[in-house]
């Protein structure tokens, strides 16, 4: 089986949530035999950067003075987790710029396989996340896992993979990989409407056969009706257990409502289950 995870990226802001995410990254790294990359992004307002003639900018003095303190804090984290890591290395970087774009650019220039985002405390019924997993998954083509502080991402028992009106090859690939490593079962959940019930049922059976042709994983099929995929999954998870949910970004993650896109109302902010978000098509970048 192809090894999908080799290098895990963990953004840290030194909050308790990001430190817990780093601890979970250590568990993942041990489980999948990966290196860990720790990133801290110093966000600087555009007016704080001084332009020069060659198109680059100089870093403001306060940000320069901050580097040593930030590196010291990162080194303390590394010293804390290093004894827990099995024979793999930890790399750290301090970046400057907008948070999302800095991470996306770093991922595109380095061989990152997985981004792990720790979710912060809930506010008005949803998780507070500084990063948009959909945006990063679409722009970089890597897997992005969002995980609540009280959840685990190893020793999984069940992996939930929704199936709609196409064959979700990349979701199935990640599902088979993670279920095999953890000896977990896979639940295929067909989400259909009256307009695509035949198509959804067809791809549900195709997905089941693809798993059986490539593994010995215990696999079950279920069906629910819902006009909105994210809403249907949310209702399903209220009554069923899953240790990991694998989704494609945008259509499968967007919650209902005309303002959903404007306010980033995505399912990753509303469920207690860890979510792996992955672009449905692997785009080869030159």
C-alpha positions, 0 to 999 in steps of 0.5 A: 500500500502506498504510504500517504503520510511522510511529513506532517505540518502543524501550525502553532500559535502557542495556545493550548489548542495548538499545543494539543494539536502538536501532541496529536501530531506526535501520535500520528507521526508514530502511527504512520512513521512521519516527520513533523514540521512546526510552523509559526506565522508572524502576521504583519500588516501591509503598511508595516512592510517597507518596499524596496526596488527589487520587489522584496520587503524588509521586515520591521524591527519589532518583528526581527526582535521577536524572532529569538523569543519565538524560536526559544518558545518553539525549541521548548515545545520541541524539547517537550515532544522529542522524547515521545517521537519514535526515530523521526525528526522535527523541523521548525520554521517561522514565517512572516505574512498572512496566515493562510497564504503563508502556510499555502506557499510553504506547503507548495514549496515543500513536500508536505503530505498532511496539515493538522489543525487544532480546533479552538473552543466552541462559540455559539455552537461552532468551533473557532478556527483561524484557518480555512481547511477547504481553502488549503485543501483546494489550493495545495491538494494535500489532506487537511485534518481538523481535530477537536482537542478532546478527540483522537486521531489514532486507534480509530474504530470507524471511518465515515466516507460519504458518497454522492453522485461520483466515485470518490477515489481520493476519499476512498484511498485515504479511507483505506489507508487510515482504516488499514493502519488502525484496523478500523471499519469503513462506513460508506454513507450514501447521501441522495436526493430524489433527483440523484438517487439512482446515481448515488446508489450506483456509486455507493456500490462501486465504492464498496466494490473498490474497497473490497478489491483492494483490502480486507477492511470491514465495510458497511453501507448506509443511505440517508436523504438530504438536499444539503450534504453537510447538513445530512452528515451533521444529522447522521453524526448526532445519532451514529459514531464515527472516529474520522470523517473524510470529505471533499471541500466546498459542496460537501462541507458547505452548510445550508443558507444563502450566507454560508459562503460569506461566513465560512459556514463549513461542517468542520466548525460544527461537528465533534468528529475529526474531519479529513478534507481532501481535494477530489482530484489530484492536480499535478503541479509543474 
